[in-house]
């Protein structure tokens, strides 16, 4: 049985949250932002390397699944303009129906 996209995202989120907690718990100042500069920037070479390490450790073991034939067909039908595969409601209408204002 194929795993839904929602399930994959929740697994990614859980792994990323766990890894971030580990990094923040590390007392080494170089591994977490200082109080004066709480937001790391990509201009800092050490921060860049650390972020690459976190991403590779957090996401490196997640398997890539290929779409099934029916999923590919649905995307192809959508791209071809088949009315059966087009949205029945606009994003604005959906937000209004859900009571979400942006």
Number of C-alpha atoms within 10 A of each C-alpha: 3 8 8 8 9 9 10 13 11 11 14 15 14 13 16 17 13 12 16 16 11 10 15 13 11 12 9 9 9 11 15 18 14 11 7 6 8 9 10 14 12 11 8 10 10 14 17 14 12 16 15 12 13 16 14 11 14 19 15 10 8 12 8 6 8 9 10 9 8 9 11 12 12 14 12 13 15 15 11 11 11 11 10 10 14 12 9 10 8 9 10 12 11 12 12 12 9 9 9 9 7 6
